[in-house]
Amino acid sequence: MTKYPSKPMGFDFDEALKSLQAGQPLSGKDGI
């Protein structure tokens, strides 16, 4: 999979993917 920048628009894709893969909701710090 393509490696996205850490925070292209203030959103941490890597952390988001980890959260999704772990089956947990995204944290507030991810801005969602």
C-alpha positions as CSV (number, residue, x, y, z in Angstrom):
1,M,0.0,0.0,0.0
2,T,1.1,3.5,-0.7
3,K,2.9,5.2,2.2
4,Y,1.1,8.5,3.0
5,P,2.7,11.5,4.6
6,S,2.4,11.4,8.4
7,K,-0.1,14.3,8.6
8,P,-1.0,15.6,5.1
9,M,-4.0,17.5,6.4
10,G,-3.6,17.2,10.1
11,F,-4.8,13.6,9.9
12,D,-2.6,10.8,11.0
13,F,-3.3,8.0,8.5
14,D,-0.8,5.6,10.1
15,E,-2.5,6.0,13.5
16,A,-5.9,5.8,11.9
17,L,-5.0,2.6,10.1
18,K,-3.6,1.1,13.4
19,S,-6.8,2.0,15.2
20,L,-9.0,0.5,12.4
21,Q,-6.9,-2.7,12.3
22,A,-7.2,-3.0,16.0
23,G,-11.0,-2.6,15.7
24,Q,-10.9,0.5,18.0
25,P,-12.5,4.0,17.3
26,L,-10.2,6.8,16.2
27,S,-9.0,9.0,19.0
28,G,-9.8,12.7,19.3
29,K,-6.3,13.7,18.5
30,D,-6.8,12.3,15.0
31,G,-9.4,15.1,14.4
32,I,-12.3,12.7,13.6
